[in-house]
């Protein structure tokens, strides 16, 4: 039998064995040879730096660690190794700084805590020495398996961490710390139902476990169970009213419930205690922007940028106001920060999108496109988006959700007409349609609600094969009672976003993929397809950096394929459910606002109200990138903005193909 060739991981294990044996020259030669083939391998760089330190080559070790930090700025062991380099130089202040960064990322580093204890004693800081000693004692009190798994988890090594902690739980049974760690791994994998169940069980075993209760509240927030999260946070805040983590998560829950004033008050309280916290300035600015307090939001975004150099999200958030214009000095700072080698990737692509918008506003379209293109490339490099998965799912929708299938399911679901679903692509004018309809006295605007996507995730199951998905095939296995129960559950879960109006809007754009499910749950609900000319829509997506999701928007081929798939699926819904969806083209709304408003209200079965034409006067929270634009009267300026970039968009036109005409159908 032929021997299996060694993997990179096998070689790294061999190098570490050499280091344990004191053979640092051998380990370094092996690591350097492999780095020529794998120059960005985190563990090879760490092996090299460690051996360089042991061989007394401290300057080289620090240079290697700088290379590593550019690639993996939150890798705790690089900061630990840097601390040890400074210890070798007898530089206590820099050693302490590096080791603190290590344990702030990864609290399960006994070596770093022990070294910190010694360093603090050396400089006569008894209080911090005692704190470090307490951490050492805590880690010694835990099972070694849990400490090792926690350390791996903190550095993003989820697979080995999960393997270790599951084996530990199988052997030892219920163990609060191990169960909490498994829940945190589930949260990192976005398996939130597992995390919620595990953390609930931890709190049954250990009701006073504050960290587990915080994780539980965080999971509930991520599952959009904001009321339940608030109850957990009230208990935590009763114990520690000044805790910034508790307060910031409470503010997030308040935002989720539409209580922006409550969130703003919480953020201001935190800043009163921590005036230089960049993230809190950013979050406060987001909340202020949502309620239309734009000058105050700008001041907070600028405070965030001042509090942390190269804070890309702060600059992008200013650009994302759409109405903000950068000053010369701000553009110069962004250019310098984006070009700096030490700037983290996440800041770099935020800065790229911000510079793209800043230069677009100045008419410098060639340079603007350079930054948009670079930002998209950086973001796409971090994505695992696979367009084939969506296309397979679309084919399954057309196979399962046929006209005959819907005819056989007539009368299923709940009869209520409360929800109005606005679907389509991002940047298609859906926020404008929402603002128009939400200006009606009988319709309430909410936000992009997550209930339908969460129902779909539950139907797919945990170990779904994207090439052979359980959903939508599972729809054919469900009964009328199942869809009735889902409809009732949807109404119950979304009630928290509503007041007293008869109708409300769910503006999750990607729900166009689930119109079959929506129809089976709500046969009488209204559905509106917000559609925009493909070149304008796709370019609008290419220059937009989304807070999360929408991974199909970071490349010309991806967005074009997504648009074509959207047209294909919407044509299927038109054939399988004729007349069910009202198509509203953005260009028509701009050209004939009054006629478009009347058409949409007729579709919803509601009388015309002039307030819908004067939508820009409505005072309501808007959480999408178009929040400032929909507070202005309707304008044509943005319809053809893509033409300024026509010299670089030929590949997009080619990739869209006949979609350039089909979108009109």
TIMI-197254 format. One line per 3 residues: their letters; for each residue x, y, z of C-alpha. Coordinates in nm, 2 decimals, decimal comma. Example, Ala and Ser with C-alpha at 12.3 -4.5 7.8 and 13.67 -1.06 7.14 Angstrom:
! residues 2
AS) 1,23 -0,45 0,78 | 1,37 -0,11 0,71
***
This chain:
! residues 665
XXX) 0,00 0,00 0,00 | 0,13 0,34 -0,10 | 0,21 0,57 0,20
XXX) -0,01 0,89 0,23 | 0,21 1,20 0,17 | 0,25 1,42 0,48
XXX) 0,02 1,72 0,51 | 0,12 2,08 0,61 | -0,03 2,00 0,95
XXX) 0,19 1,69 0,98 | 0,50 1,89 0,91 | 0,40 2,16 1,16
XXX) 0,36 1,89 1,43 | 0,71 1,76 1,34 | 0,86 2,11 1,36
XXX) 0,70 2,16 1,71 | 0,85 1,83 1,82 | 1,19 1,96 1,71
XXX) 1,13 2,27 1,92 | 1,04 2,07 2,22 | 1,37 1,88 2,18
XXX) 1,56 2,21 2,16 | 1,64 2,17 1,79 | 1,53 2,52 1,69
XXX) 1,77 2,55 1,40 | 1,61 2,24 1,24 | 1,26 2,36 1,31
XXX) 1,34 2,71 1,16 | 1,49 2,57 0,85 | 1,19 2,35 0,79
XXX) 0,94 2,63 0,85 | 1,12 2,87 0,63 | 1,14 2,62 0,35
XXX) 0,76 2,56 0,37 | 0,68 2,93 0,40 | 0,82 2,97 0,04
XXX) 0,52 2,75 -0,07 | 0,27 2,87 0,20 | 0,37 3,22 0,28
XXX) 0,05 3,30 0,47 | 0,03 3,00 0,69 | -0,03 3,12 1,04
XXX) 0,12 2,83 1,23 | 0,44 2,81 1,01 | 0,50 3,18 1,08
XXX) 0,46 3,13 1,45 | 0,70 2,83 1,45 | 0,95 3,04 1,27
XXX) 0,92 3,33 1,51 | 0,94 3,10 1,82 | 1,26 2,94 1,69
XXX) 1,41 3,27 1,60 | 1,35 3,39 1,96 | 1,50 3,08 2,11
XXX) 1,81 3,13 1,89 | 1,85 3,49 2,01 | 1,74 3,64 1,68
XXX) 1,49 3,87 1,84 | 1,47 4,14 1,56 | 1,40 3,87 1,31
XXX) 1,14 3,71 1,53 | 0,96 4,05 1,58 | 0,97 4,10 1,20
XXX) 0,81 3,76 1,14 | 0,54 3,84 1,40 | 0,47 4,17 1,21
XXX) 0,41 3,96 0,90 | 0,18 3,73 1,09 | -0,01 4,02 1,25
XXX) -0,10 4,17 0,91 | -0,26 3,83 0,82 | -0,41 3,74 1,16
XXX) -0,43 4,04 1,39 | -0,64 3,85 1,65 | -0,42 3,55 1,68
XXX) -0,35 3,54 2,05 | -0,04 3,34 2,03 | 0,14 3,59 1,81
XXX) 0,09 3,85 2,08 | 0,21 3,60 2,34 | 0,52 3,53 2,14
XXX) 0,58 3,90 2,09 | 0,55 3,95 2,47 | 0,82 3,68 2,52
XXX) 1,04 3,85 2,27 | 1,02 4,17 2,48 | 1,09 3,97 2,79
XXX) 1,41 3,85 2,63 | 1,50 4,21 2,57 | 1,42 4,29 2,93
XXX) 1,15 4,54 2,81 | 0,88 4,50 3,07 | 0,64 4,77 2,95
XXX) 0,62 4,64 2,59 | 0,61 4,28 2,72 | 0,31 4,36 2,94
XXX) 0,13 4,54 2,66 | 0,17 4,24 2,42 | 0,08 3,98 2,68
XXX) -0,23 4,18 2,77 | -0,34 4,18 2,41 | -0,29 3,81 2,40
XXX) -0,51 3,74 2,71 | -0,77 3,99 2,60 | -0,82 3,78 2,28
XXX) -0,77 3,45 2,45 | -0,82 3,43 2,83 | -0,71 3,07 2,84
XXX) -0,34 3,13 2,81 | -0,18 3,01 3,14 | 0,17 3,10 3,02
XXX) 0,07 3,46 2,94 | -0,10 3,51 3,28 | 0,20 3,36 3,46
XXX) 0,44 3,58 3,28 | 0,22 3,88 3,35 | 0,21 3,80 3,72
XXX) 0,59 3,79 3,73 | 0,63 4,11 3,53 | 0,38 4,30 3,75
XXX) 0,57 4,19 4,06 | 0,90 4,30 3,90 | 0,77 4,66 3,85
XXX) 0,60 4,67 4,19 | 0,24 4,66 4,07 | 0,09 4,43 4,34
XXX) -0,28 4,48 4,24 | -0,24 4,37 3,88 | 0,00 4,09 3,99
XXX) -0,28 3,96 4,21 | -0,53 3,98 3,92 | -0,30 3,78 3,70
XXX) -0,24 3,53 3,97 | -0,62 3,49 4,01 | -0,65 3,41 3,64
XXX) -0,37 3,15 3,68 | -0,55 2,99 3,97 | -0,88 2,99 3,78
XXX) -0,73 2,81 3,48 | -0,56 2,56 3,71 | -0,90 2,48 3,87
XXX) -1,05 2,39 3,53 | -1,01 2,06 3,35 | -0,71 2,08 3,11
XXX) -0,93 1,97 2,82 | -1,16 2,26 2,88 | -0,87 2,51 2,90
XXX) -0,72 2,37 2,58 | -1,05 2,37 2,39 | -1,12 2,73 2,51
XXX) -0,78 2,84 2,39 | -0,84 2,68 2,05 | -1,18 2,84 2,02
XXX) -1,05 3,18 2,11 | -0,80 3,16 1,81 | -1,08 3,04 1,57
XXX) -0,98 2,68 1,57 | -1,34 2,56 1,60 | -1,30 2,20 1,47
XXX) -1,04 2,08 1,72 | -1,20 2,28 2,00 | -1,54 2,11 1,94
XXX) -1,38 1,77 1,91 | -1,21 1,81 2,25 | -1,51 1,95 2,43
XXX) -1,76 1,69 2,30 | -1,53 1,41 2,40 | -1,49 1,57 2,75
XXX) -1,87 1,59 2,79 | -1,92 1,23 2,68 | -1,68 1,12 2,95
XXX) -1,78 1,36 3,23 | -2,15 1,44 3,17 | -2,30 1,78 3,25
XXX) -2,03 2,03 3,31 | -2,13 2,40 3,30 | -1,80 2,54 3,15
XXX) -1,77 2,27 2,89 | -2,14 2,31 2,79 | -2,10 2,69 2,77
XXX) -1,79 2,65 2,55 | -1,99 2,41 2,32 | -2,26 2,67 2,30
XXX) -2,01 2,94 2,21 | -1,88 2,72 1,93 | -2,24 2,67 1,81
XXX) -2,28 3,05 1,81 | -1,97 3,09 1,61 | -2,11 2,84 1,36
XXX) -2,45 3,02 1,36 | -2,63 2,71 1,50 | -2,82 2,94 1,73
XXX) -3,09 2,69 1,83 | -2,83 2,45 1,97 | -2,66 2,74 2,15
XXX) -2,98 2,86 2,31 | -3,06 2,50 2,43 | -2,72 2,45 2,58
XXX) -2,70 2,78 2,76 | -3,05 2,73 2,90 | -2,92 2,40 3,04
XXX) -2,61 2,57 3,18 | -2,83 2,82 3,37 | -3,04 2,54 3,51
XXX) -2,72 2,38 3,65 | -2,56 2,71 3,75 | -2,81 3,00 3,78
XXX) -2,54 3,24 3,91 | -2,32 3,19 3,60 | -2,31 3,55 3,48
XXX) -2,10 3,48 3,17 | -2,34 3,20 3,06 | -2,64 3,43 3,12
XXX) -2,47 3,70 2,90 | -2,40 3,45 2,63 | -2,77 3,34 2,66
XXX) -2,89 3,69 2,62 | -2,65 3,74 2,32 | -2,79 3,43 2,15
XXX) -3,15 3,55 2,21 | -3,06 3,88 2,05 | -2,91 3,70 1,75
XXX) -3,23 3,49 1,72 | -3,43 3,82 1,73 | -3,59 3,72 2,06
XXX) -3,54 4,06 2,20 | -3,80 4,06 2,47 | -3,66 3,74 2,62
XXX) -3,31 3,89 2,59 | -3,41 4,20 2,78 | -3,53 3,99 3,07
XXX) -3,19 3,82 3,09 | -3,01 4,15 3,07 | -3,23 4,31 3,34
XXX) -3,11 4,03 3,57 | -2,75 4,10 3,48 | -2,78 4,48 3,51
XXX) -2,93 4,44 3,85 | -2,60 4,28 3,96 | -2,37 4,51 3,77
XXX) -2,55 4,82 3,64 | -2,23 4,98 3,50 | -2,11 4,68 3,30
XXX) -2,05 4,81 2,94 | -2,11 4,47 2,78 | -2,44 4,43 2,95
XXX) -2,55 4,78 2,86 | -2,44 4,77 2,50 | -2,62 4,44 2,45
XXX) -2,93 4,59 2,61 | -2,90 4,87 2,36 | -2,88 4,62 2,08
XXX) -3,20 4,45 2,21 | -3,37 4,79 2,23 | -3,28 4,87 1,87
XXX) -3,42 4,53 1,77 | -3,75 4,63 1,92 | -3,75 4,97 1,76
XXX) -3,68 5,15 2,09 | -3,41 5,37 1,94 | -3,45 5,64 2,20
XXX) -3,38 5,38 2,47 | -3,07 5,26 2,29 | -2,94 5,61 2,24
XXX) -2,98 5,68 2,62 | -2,79 5,36 2,70 | -2,50 5,44 2,46
XXX) -2,48 5,79 2,61 | -2,45 5,64 2,96 | -2,17 5,41 2,85
XXX) -1,98 5,70 2,68 | -2,02 5,91 3,00 | -1,80 5,64 3,17
XXX) -1,59 5,55 2,86 | -1,56 5,86 2,65 | -1,30 5,72 2,41
XXX) -1,48 5,39 2,32 | -1,48 5,39 1,94 | -1,74 5,12 1,89
XXX) -1,99 5,28 2,12 | -1,95 5,61 1,93 | -2,02 5,41 1,61
XXX) -2,33 5,23 1,76 | -2,47 5,56 1,89 | -2,42 5,72 1,55
XXX) -2,61 5,43 1,38 | -2,90 5,48 1,62 | -2,91 5,85 1,57
XXX) -2,90 5,81 1,19 | -3,19 5,56 1,21 | -3,41 5,82 1,38
XXX) -3,31 6,10 1,14 | -3,07 6,30 1,37 | -2,81 6,32 1,10
XXX) -2,59 6,61 1,23 | -2,56 6,43 1,57 | -2,48 6,10 1,39
XXX) -2,21 6,27 1,18 | -2,05 6,41 1,50 | -2,05 6,06 1,66
XXX) -1,91 5,89 1,35 | -1,63 6,15 1,35 | -1,57 6,08 1,72
XXX) -1,54 5,71 1,64 | -1,28 5,78 1,37 | -1,09 6,01 1,61
XXX) -1,09 5,75 1,88 | -0,93 5,48 1,67 | -0,70 5,54 1,38
XXX) -0,79 5,37 1,05 | -1,14 5,28 1,19 | -1,27 5,19 0,85
XXX) -1,63 5,13 0,96 | -1,66 5,48 1,09 | -1,55 5,63 0,76
XXX) -1,77 5,39 0,56 | -2,07 5,48 0,78 | -2,02 5,85 0,70
XXX) -2,01 5,75 0,33 | -2,32 5,53 0,37 | -2,52 5,84 0,48
XXX) -2,52 5,90 0,10 | -2,57 6,27 0,16 | -2,23 6,33 0,34
XXX) -1,94 6,49 0,16 | -1,59 6,42 0,28 | -1,34 6,70 0,34
XXX) -1,00 6,70 0,18 | -0,82 6,62 0,50 | -1,06 6,32 0,56
XXX) -0,99 6,18 0,22 | -0,61 6,22 0,27 | -0,63 6,03 0,60
XXX) -0,84 5,75 0,44 | -0,59 5,72 0,15 | -0,30 5,70 0,39
XXX) -0,47 5,45 0,63 | -0,58 5,23 0,34 | -0,23 5,22 0,20
XXX) -0,06 5,14 0,53 | 0,07 4,79 0,56 | -0,05 4,76 0,92
XXX) -0,41 4,83 0,84 | -0,63 4,52 0,91 | -0,82 4,37 0,62
XXX) -1,16 4,46 0,76 | -1,06 4,83 0,80 | -0,90 4,83 0,46
XXX) -1,21 4,72 0,27 | -1,43 4,96 0,47 | -1,19 5,24 0,37
XXX) -1,20 5,13 0,01 | -1,58 5,15 -0,01 | -1,57 5,49 0,17
XXX) -1,31 5,62 -0,07 | -1,50 5,50 -0,37 | -1,81 5,70 -0,25
XXX) -1,60 6,00 -0,16 | -1,43 6,02 -0,50 | -1,76 5,94 -0,68
XXX) -1,91 6,25 -0,52 | -1,62 6,45 -0,65 | -1,66 6,32 -1,01
XXX) -1,33 6,13 -0,99 | -1,48 5,82 -1,14 | -1,16 5,64 -1,25
XXX) -1,01 5,66 -0,91 | -1,34 5,58 -0,74 | -1,37 5,26 -0,94
XXX) -1,02 5,16 -0,84 | -1,13 5,17 -0,48 | -1,47 5,01 -0,53
XXX) -1,30 4,72 -0,73 | -1,04 4,68 -0,46 | -1,29 4,68 -0,18
XXX) -1,50 4,42 -0,35 | -1,20 4,20 -0,42 | -1,10 4,21 -0,05
XXX) -1,45 4,13 0,07 | -1,50 3,85 -0,18 | -1,17 3,69 -0,08
XXX) -1,32 3,64 0,27 | -1,65 3,50 0,15 | -1,76 3,14 0,09
XXX) -2,05 3,24 -0,14 | -2,12 2,98 -0,40 | -2,37 3,09 -0,67
XXX) -2,44 2,73 -0,77 | -2,61 2,66 -0,43 | -2,86 2,94 -0,50
XXX) -2,92 2,82 -0,86 | -2,98 2,46 -0,74 | -3,23 2,58 -0,49
XXX) -3,40 2,79 -0,75 | -3,44 2,48 -0,98 | -3,59 2,29 -0,68
XXX) -3,84 2,57 -0,62 | -3,96 2,54 -0,98 | -3,99 2,16 -0,95
XXX) -4,17 2,16 -0,62 | -4,38 2,48 -0,62 | -4,59 2,42 -0,93
XXX) -4,93 2,56 -1,02 | -5,09 2,22 -0,96 | -4,92 2,20 -0,62
XXX) -5,06 2,53 -0,51 | -5,40 2,44 -0,64 | -5,40 2,13 -0,43
XXX) -5,31 2,35 -0,13 | -5,58 2,60 -0,18 | -5,71 2,74 0,15
XXX) -5,41 2,64 0,35 | -5,24 2,88 0,60 | -5,40 3,16 0,79
XXX) -5,65 3,40 0,63 | -5,51 3,72 0,79 | -5,38 3,99 0,55
XXX) -5,17 4,17 0,80 | -4,82 4,14 0,64 | -4,72 4,31 0,32
XXX) -4,41 4,15 0,18 | -4,17 4,37 -0,02 | -3,91 4,15 -0,20
XXX) -3,64 4,19 -0,47 | -3,27 4,27 -0,47 | -3,10 4,51 -0,24
XXX) -3,06 4,86 -0,39 | -3,38 4,81 -0,60 | -3,59 5,08 -0,44
XXX) -3,76 4,87 -0,18 | -3,69 5,12 0,10 | -3,86 5,39 -0,11
XXX) -4,17 5,17 -0,15 | -4,17 5,09 0,22 | -4,15 5,46 0,31
XXX) -4,44 5,53 0,07 | -4,66 5,26 0,21 | -4,57 5,32 0,57
XXX) -4,69 5,68 0,53 | -5,04 5,54 0,50 | -5,25 5,55 0,82
XXX) -5,33 5,18 0,81 | -4,97 5,05 0,73 | -4,68 5,03 0,96
XXX) -4,32 5,00 0,85 | -4,10 4,76 1,06 | -3,77 4,64 0,93
XXX) -3,61 4,36 0,73 | -3,77 4,08 0,95 | -3,58 3,76 0,99
XXX) -3,87 3,53 1,06 | -3,91 3,38 0,71 | -3,54 3,30 0,67
XXX) -3,53 3,15 1,02 | -3,82 2,92 0,93 | -3,64 2,82 0,62
XXX) -3,32 2,74 0,81 | -3,52 2,52 1,05 | -3,67 2,33 0,76
XXX) -3,33 2,28 0,60 | -3,20 2,11 0,92 | -2,85 2,13 1,07
XXX) -2,65 1,91 0,83 | -2,79 2,03 0,50 | -2,62 1,95 0,18
XXX) -2,63 2,26 -0,04 | -2,62 2,05 -0,35 | -2,92 1,84 -0,23
XXX) -3,11 2,07 0,00 | -3,40 1,95 0,22 | -3,58 2,28 0,15
XXX) -3,79 2,34 -0,06 | -3,86 1,97 -0,12 | -3,99 1,95 0,24
XXX) -4,28 2,18 0,15 | -4,44 1,89 -0,03 | -4,43 1,68 0,29
XXX) -4,61 1,94 0,50 | -4,98 1,96 0,58 | -5,22 2,25 0,59
XXX) -5,20 2,24 0,97 | -4,82 2,29 0,95 | -4,85 2,60 0,73
XXX) -5,13 2,73 0,95 | -4,90 2,69 1,26 | -4,62 2,87 1,08
XXX) -4,84 3,16 0,99 | -4,97 3,19 1,35 | -4,61 3,17 1,47
XXX) -4,50 3,44 1,23 | -4,78 3,67 1,35 | -4,69 3,60 1,71
XXX) -4,32 3,66 1,67 | -4,36 3,98 1,46 | -4,61 4,13 1,70
XXX) -4,33 4,28 1,90 | -4,24 4,51 1,60 | -4,60 4,64 1,56
XXX) -4,83 4,89 1,73 | -5,20 4,91 1,63 | -5,22 4,95 1,26
XXX) -5,40 4,67 1,07 | -5,11 4,61 0,82 | -4,73 4,60 0,85
XXX) -4,44 4,56 0,61 | -4,18 4,29 0,60 | -3,91 4,42 0,38
XXX) -3,66 4,13 0,38 | -3,55 4,15 0,01 | -3,43 3,79 -0,02
XXX) -3,78 3,66 0,06 | -3,83 3,65 -0,32 | -3,68 3,31 -0,29
XXX) -3,96 3,20 -0,05 | -4,27 3,33 -0,21 | -4,41 2,98 -0,23
XXX) -4,37 2,94 0,14 | -4,52 3,28 0,21 | -4,82 3,20 -0,01
XXX) -4,88 2,87 0,18 | -4,86 3,05 0,51 | -5,06 3,37 0,40
XXX) -5,27 3,31 0,09 | -5,42 3,65 0,13 | -5,11 3,86 0,21
XXX) -4,99 4,11 -0,04 | -4,65 4,07 -0,21 | -4,47 4,35 -0,40
XXX) -4,16 4,29 -0,61 | -3,94 4,59 -0,61 | -3,75 4,58 -0,94
XXX) -3,48 4,81 -1,08 | -3,30 4,83 -1,42 | -3,03 4,56 -1,40
XXX) -2,72 4,78 -1,47 | -2,83 5,04 -1,21 | -2,93 4,77 -0,96
XXX) -2,61 4,56 -0,99 | -2,38 4,87 -0,99 | -2,57 4,99 -0,68
XXX) -2,48 4,66 -0,51 | -2,12 4,66 -0,62 | -2,06 5,00 -0,45
XXX) -2,25 4,90 -0,13 | -2,08 4,74 0,17 | -2,34 4,55 0,37
XXX) -2,32 4,51 0,74 | -2,38 4,13 0,70 | -2,51 3,89 0,45
XXX) -2,57 3,97 0,08 | -2,24 3,79 -0,01 | -2,35 3,78 -0,38
XXX) -2,28 4,15 -0,42 | -1,90 4,15 -0,41 | -1,82 4,06 -0,77
XXX) -1,95 4,13 -1,12 | -2,01 3,77 -1,21 | -2,18 3,70 -0,87
XXX) -2,42 3,99 -0,88 | -2,51 3,93 -1,25 | -2,58 3,56 -1,19
XXX) -2,79 3,65 -0,88 | -2,99 3,90 -1,08 | -3,05 3,65 -1,36
XXX) -3,15 3,39 -1,11 | -3,39 3,64 -0,94 | -3,56 3,70 -1,28
XXX) -3,59 3,33 -1,35 | -3,75 3,26 -1,01 | -3,99 3,56 -1,03
XXX) -4,10 3,45 -1,37 | -4,18 3,11 -1,22 | -4,39 3,27 -0,94
XXX) -4,58 3,46 -1,20 | -4,66 3,14 -1,39 | -4,74 2,93 -1,08
XXX) -4,92 3,20 -0,89 | -5,06 3,43 -1,16 | -5,15 3,78 -1,03
XXX) -5,01 3,70 -0,68 | -4,72 3,95 -0,70 | -4,74 4,31 -0,79
XXX) -4,43 4,42 -0,98 | -4,32 4,78 -0,92 | -4,03 4,92 -1,12
XXX) -3,82 5,18 -0,95 | -3,80 5,39 -1,27 | -4,18 5,40 -1,29
XXX) -4,21 5,52 -0,93 | -3,96 5,80 -1,01 | -4,14 5,90 -1,33
XXX) -4,50 5,87 -1,21 | -4,51 5,88 -0,83 | -4,88 5,95 -0,80
XXX) -4,98 5,67 -1,04 | -4,74 5,42 -0,87 | -4,87 5,51 -0,53
XXX) -5,23 5,45 -0,64 | -5,14 5,12 -0,80 | -4,97 4,99 -0,49
XXX) -5,25 5,09 -0,26 | -5,51 4,93 -0,49 | -5,30 4,61 -0,47
XXX) -5,32 4,63 -0,09 | -5,69 4,70 -0,10 | -5,65 5,04 0,07
XXX) -5,78 5,39 -0,02 | -5,54 5,66 -0,15 | -5,39 5,90 0,10
XXX) -5,19 6,21 0,00 | -4,94 6,14 0,28 | -4,81 5,85 0,06
XXX) -4,71 6,10 -0,21 | -4,55 6,32 0,06 | -4,36 6,02 0,20
XXX) -4,05 6,22 0,27 | -4,23 6,41 0,54 | -4,29 6,10 0,75
XXX) -4,10 6,08 1,07 | -4,01 5,71 1,12 | -3,70 5,50 1,18
XXX) -3,53 5,37 0,87 | -3,25 5,12 0,91 | -3,13 5,06 0,55
XXX) -2,86 5,23 0,35 | -3,12 5,45 0,18 | -3,24 5,60 0,51
XXX) -3,13 5,95 0,42 | -3,25 5,94 0,06 | -3,61 5,84 0,15
XXX) -3,63 6,15 0,38 | -3,59 6,37 0,07 | -3,84 6,43 -0,21
XXX) -3,82 6,18 -0,50 | -3,53 6,25 -0,74 | -3,39 6,11 -1,07
XXX) -3,03 6,18 -1,00 | -2,94 5,82 -0,90 | -3,12 5,64 -1,19
XXX) -2,82 5,66 -1,43 | -2,53 5,70 -1,19 | -2,39 5,37 -1,32
XXX) -2,32 5,54 -1,66 | -2,04 5,74 -1,50 | -1,86 5,40 -1,47
XXX) -1,96 5,26 -1,81 | -1,60 5,23 -1,93 | -1,54 4,97 -1,65
XXX) -1,88 4,79 -1,66 | -1,87 4,61 -1,99 | -1,81 4,28 -1,81
XXX) -2,12 4,34 -1,61 | -2,33 4,42 -1,92 | -2,20 4,10 -2,09
XXX) -2,27 3,89 -1,78 | -2,63 4,02 -1,75 | -2,70 3,93 -2,12
XXX) -3,07 3,91 -2,20 | -3,16 4,02 -1,84 | -3,11 4,37 -1,97
XXX) -3,44 4,33 -2,16 | -3,61 4,04 -1,96 | -3,63 4,26 -1,65
XX) -3,91 4,46 -1,82 | -4,14 4,16 -1,85
***
